[in-house]
Amino acid sequence: MLGNIDEAEDQLRDYYNNADENYQIVEGIISPVAITKRDRSLESISIRKGFSPTNLYTYKITEAGHLYDEHTWNTSSSMLDAWEYRLEQAGIYTYYRVNWVATAKLLAAIYKNCQKPPKEHTTLQRIINPKIVIHTPQNMTLEELKRYNYIKTLMGLAGAELGETKATALVDYFNDPISLFMASIEEIAELEGFGKKTAQKILVAIGREL
């Protein structure tokens, strides 16, 4: 990943429009400071860090917890942080796990959690309110005002989890609420950035029985 972030992004792009949720899992350790059993005196550490301040170091970890296979990458931690932040804004979240064993446990935990009925998910439910953000245009015509209200209504559907981009895409494609409300899961899922899971959430949120 650190050797070619553009290639990693191309791989993510291949899956982005084919799934309702996207994640990347990074195994091992990525550190802005070399992890070593060598002399830990201030002088030796300062020399090693000062040699190339833009480097990141990666390590693999055995099942027993031993570090090995140190690699140095000419990528700064600020670049990696900014890239991961932008990925998260696009709906791609990054999990860091030390090795394949931890990855397997992560996937098992996510799978088990997803099997729970929606009503059993209580994490932060008492303090989280739906976050609706929409850019309000000025001096709208009547048609623009209708479109704006349509987008805002879709974003406010409890359980649909629609942001401005997806709500706008639905409005642009279906034109009016009736067309959307009468649409099938397959029709909605054909839109770029949507999938069957998202389509089901939308139809359930508007009261359709599936």
Contacts in CASP RR format, 6 or more apart in sequence:
PFRMAT RR
TARGET T0000
AUTHOR 0000-0000-0000
METHOD contacts of the structure
MODEL  1
MLGNIDEAEDQLRDYYNNADENYQIVEGIISPVAITKRDRSLESISIRKG
FSPTNLYTYKITEAGHLYDEHTWNTSSSMLDAWEYRLEQAGIYTYYRVNW
VATAKLLAAIYKNCQKPPKEHTTLQRIINPKIVIHTPQNMTLEELKRYNY
IKTLMGLAGAELGETKATALVDYFNDPISLFMASIEEIAELEGFGKKTAQ
KILVAIGREL
1 8 0 8 1.000
1 26 0 8 1.000
2 30 0 8 1.000
2 56 0 8 1.000
2 58 0 8 1.000
2 73 0 8 1.000
2 75 0 8 1.000
2 80 0 8 1.000
3 73 0 8 1.000
3 75 0 8 1.000
5 75 0 8 1.000
5 79 0 8 1.000
5 83 0 8 1.000
8 24 0 8 1.000
12 22 0 8 1.000
12 24 0 8 1.000
12 87 0 8 1.000
12 92 0 8 1.000
15 22 0 8 1.000
16 22 0 8 1.000
16 90 0 8 1.000
16 92 0 8 1.000
16 193 0 8 1.000
17 192 0 8 1.000
17 193 0 8 1.000
18 195 0 8 1.000
19 195 0 8 1.000
20 194 0 8 1.000
20 195 0 8 1.000
20 196 0 8 1.000
20 197 0 8 1.000
20 198 0 8 1.000
21 91 0 8 1.000
21 197 0 8 1.000
22 91 0 8 1.000
22 92 0 8 1.000
22 93 0 8 1.000
23 92 0 8 1.000
23 93 0 8 1.000
23 94 0 8 1.000
23 95 0 8 1.000
24 87 0 8 1.000
24 92 0 8 1.000
24 93 0 8 1.000
24 94 0 8 1.000
24 95 0 8 1.000
25 94 0 8 1.000
25 95 0 8 1.000
25 96 0 8 1.000
25 97 0 8 1.000
25 103 0 8 1.000
25 106 0 8 1.000
26 94 0 8 1.000
26 95 0 8 1.000
26 96 0 8 1.000
26 97 0 8 1.000
27 60 0 8 1.000
27 97 0 8 1.000
27 98 0 8 1.000
27 99 0 8 1.000
27 100 0 8 1.000
27 102 0 8 1.000
27 103 0 8 1.000
28 58 0 8 1.000
28 59 0 8 1.000
28 60 0 8 1.000
28 61 0 8 1.000
28 96 0 8 1.000
28 97 0 8 1.000
28 98 0 8 1.000
28 99 0 8 1.000
29 35 0 8 1.000
29 58 0 8 1.000
29 59 0 8 1.000
29 61 0 8 1.000
29 67 0 8 1.000
29 98 0 8 1.000
30 56 0 8 1.000
30 57 0 8 1.000
30 58 0 8 1.000
30 80 0 8 1.000
30 96 0 8 1.000
31 56 0 8 1.000
31 57 0 8 1.000
31 58 0 8 1.000
31 59 0 8 1.000
32 55 0 8 1.000
32 56 0 8 1.000
32 57 0 8 1.000
32 77 0 8 1.000
33 45 0 8 1.000
33 49 0 8 1.000
33 57 0 8 1.000
34 48 0 8 1.000
34 49 0 8 1.000
34 57 0 8 1.000
34 70 0 8 1.000
34 72 0 8 1.000
35 57 0 8 1.000
35 59 0 8 1.000
35 67 0 8 1.000
35 70 0 8 1.000
36 48 0 8 1.000
36 70 0 8 1.000
38 44 0 8 1.000
52 72 0 8 1.000
52 74 0 8 1.000
53 76 0 8 1.000
54 74 0 8 1.000
54 75 0 8 1.000
54 76 0 8 1.000
55 72 0 8 1.000
55 73 0 8 1.000
55 74 0 8 1.000
55 75 0 8 1.000
55 76 0 8 1.000
56 72 0 8 1.000
56 73 0 8 1.000
56 75 0 8 1.000
56 76 0 8 1.000
56 77 0 8 1.000
56 80 0 8 1.000
57 70 0 8 1.000
57 71 0 8 1.000
57 72 0 8 1.000
57 73 0 8 1.000
58 70 0 8 1.000
58 71 0 8 1.000
58 73 0 8 1.000
59 67 0 8 1.000
59 68 0 8 1.000
59 69 0 8 1.000
59 70 0 8 1.000
59 71 0 8 1.000
60 67 0 8 1.000
60 68 0 8 1.000
60 69 0 8 1.000
60 99 0 8 1.000
61 67 0 8 1.000
61 68 0 8 1.000
61 98 0 8 1.000
61 99 0 8 1.000
62 68 0 8 1.000
62 99 0 8 1.000
63 99 0 8 1.000
63 101 0 8 1.000
65 98 0 8 1.000
65 99 0 8 1.000
84 94 0 8 1.000
87 93 0 8 1.000
87 94 0 8 1.000
88 94 0 8 1.000
95 106 0 8 1.000
97 103 0 8 1.000
97 106 0 8 1.000
113 121 0 8 1.000
130 156 0 8 1.000
130 158 0 8 1.000
132 152 0 8 1.000
132 155 0 8 1.000
132 156 0 8 1.000
132 163 0 8 1.000
133 163 0 8 1.000
133 164 0 8 1.000
134 148 0 8 1.000
134 151 0 8 1.000
134 152 0 8 1.000
134 155 0 8 1.000
134 164 0 8 1.000
135 164 0 8 1.000
136 148 0 8 1.000
137 144 0 8 1.000
137 148 0 8 1.000
140 148 0 8 1.000
147 171 0 8 1.000
150 171 0 8 1.000
150 176 0 8 1.000
150 177 0 8 1.000
151 164 0 8 1.000
151 167 0 8 1.000
151 168 0 8 1.000
151 171 0 8 1.000
152 167 0 8 1.000
153 177 0 8 1.000
154 160 0 8 1.000
154 162 0 8 1.000
154 167 0 8 1.000
154 170 0 8 1.000
154 171 0 8 1.000
155 162 0 8 1.000
155 163 0 8 1.000
155 164 0 8 1.000
155 167 0 8 1.000
156 162 0 8 1.000
157 202 0 8 1.000
157 205 0 8 1.000
157 206 0 8 1.000
158 205 0 8 1.000
159 201 0 8 1.000
159 204 0 8 1.000
159 205 0 8 1.000
160 201 0 8 1.000
160 202 0 8 1.000
160 205 0 8 1.000
160 206 0 8 1.000
161 198 0 8 1.000
161 201 0 8 1.000
162 170 0 8 1.000
162 202 0 8 1.000
166 193 0 8 1.000
166 194 0 8 1.000
166 198 0 8 1.000
169 191 0 8 1.000
169 192 0 8 1.000
169 193 0 8 1.000
169 194 0 8 1.000
170 180 0 8 1.000
170 188 0 8 1.000
170 191 0 8 1.000
170 202 0 8 1.000
173 191 0 8 1.000
174 180 0 8 1.000
174 183 0 8 1.000
180 188 0 8 1.000
180 202 0 8 1.000
180 206 0 8 1.000
181 206 0 8 1.000
181 208 0 8 1.000
183 203 0 8 1.000
185 196 0 8 1.000
185 199 0 8 1.000
185 200 0 8 1.000
185 203 0 8 1.000
185 210 0 8 1.000
186 196 0 8 1.000
186 199 0 8 1.000
187 199 0 8 1.000
188 194 0 8 1.000
188 195 0 8 1.000
188 198 0 8 1.000
188 199 0 8 1.000
188 202 0 8 1.000
188 203 0 8 1.000
189 195 0 8 1.000
189 196 0 8 1.000
189 198 0 8 1.000
189 199 0 8 1.000
200 210 0 8 1.000
203 210 0 8 1.000
204 210 0 8 1.000
END
